[in-house]
Amino acid sequence: MTTTRFAPSPTGYLHIGNLRTALMNYLIARKAGGTFILRIDDTDPERSKEEYVDAIKQDMEWLGLHWDRVERQSDRLDRYAAAADKLREIGRFYEAFETPTELDLKRKKQLNMGKPPVYDRAALALSDEEKAALRAERGQGVWRFKLDHERIEWTDGIIGDVSIDAASVSDPVLIRGDGQVLYTIASVVDDTEMGVTDVVRGSDHVTNTATQIQIIEALGGTAPRFAHHSLLTGPQGEALSKRLGTLALRDLRAGGMEPMAILSLLARLGSSDPIELRTDMESLIEGFDVGRFGTAPTKFDVADLAPLTSRYLQTLSVEAVKADLDAAGVPADQQEAFWSVIRENIDTRADIATWWALCRNGAEPVIEDEDKDFVAEAMTLLPEGPFDDGTWSAWTGAVKAATGRKGRGLFMPLRLALTGQRHGPDMGSLMPLLQVVKARA
Ligand code: GLU
């Protein structure tokens, strides 16, 4: 039974980088008919905030990434304490007392000597008396996991065969001096006890994975399958990490981007599959294969979401946008006609209300100086409303006969006078919906 999890820390809003991880785990679980867990990694009481837990859930629901179960690490502290006890019992856990400054100094010395900055395990040599003295002086130490110095190997679902020399990695701190349990041990205990079979996360976690595999095995568990996706960069290949705050899902939502547009892009970006608009989750799930993703950094351009969004909106039936049409005040008997006229000319759902307001109240006309007389004359030829399907061609025919203008010089000034915009729906179809023409003298 496939079980995956998405494990955000509730220390901020979800952004496009988190979404990539969430989506891959979601798609793997759904494709296999398995379980998708939303796991809130909230062991840091200072940085974790309840408002972010709520916001994460809202964003996931908005996108349609529904979870089967929510778990919270803060509810499971006793499980982590039990695992820590077990590691102590089997001699794989030790207390260390170096201050951050001391550790920093050690690292600098090692680097100066051309050595990798790996923790030197000085704490292992402390006698019980020395530890008691340090505890009395500095308080509780941190607890480090004692790695076995051998190669740690796994076949990664994206990277392929990975082999890391454990001796090149510092023994990870799993519990802080103030007793706070850190992500590494909490994650390992959860993955094991929750039966997680597949973990997809960013390639910044590769070294973590190596140490986690040893911890899982030390605790008697079996490591899940791992896949590490590449990190997103900006369109020029620049690091995105600092800008991710501006790529929060709620900002994209406020900007009118559609969930299926975002999901269609993120579920394929960086893979060997083409990016195509998918209008439903099923087809996204069906075509997903984590093995088709590459290891190179993946360029993400937020501008790519806009065309996918408008293409998605074009696929929607009038029933699918009924709530938006109602909210914009479009009467039920005009919804069908109105939607069929505007659907190919909107960028976001917000344009529905904009176009309806234009039909109902008329647009502020835009009239170029050189077209003033022309438009004034045309307006005298415009019949009284209500307009119908034939109004535009009859009117423009009459204007052409009266003024001698034709082509773009005839049509564009009239479009601008009636809608205030250069682009928009076919005027012949729009005319019957136009209730007010402000350009009338
Ligand atoms: N809370 C961790 C993070 O956001 C989870 C990493 C993982 O998937 O194990 O980086």
Boltz pocket constraint, residues with backbone or C-beta under 6 A from the ligand:
constraints:
  - pocket:
      binder: B
      contacts: [[A, 5], [A, 7], [A, 8], [A, 9], [A, 41], [A, 183], [A, 187], [A, 200], [A, 201], [A, 205]]
      max_distance: 6.0
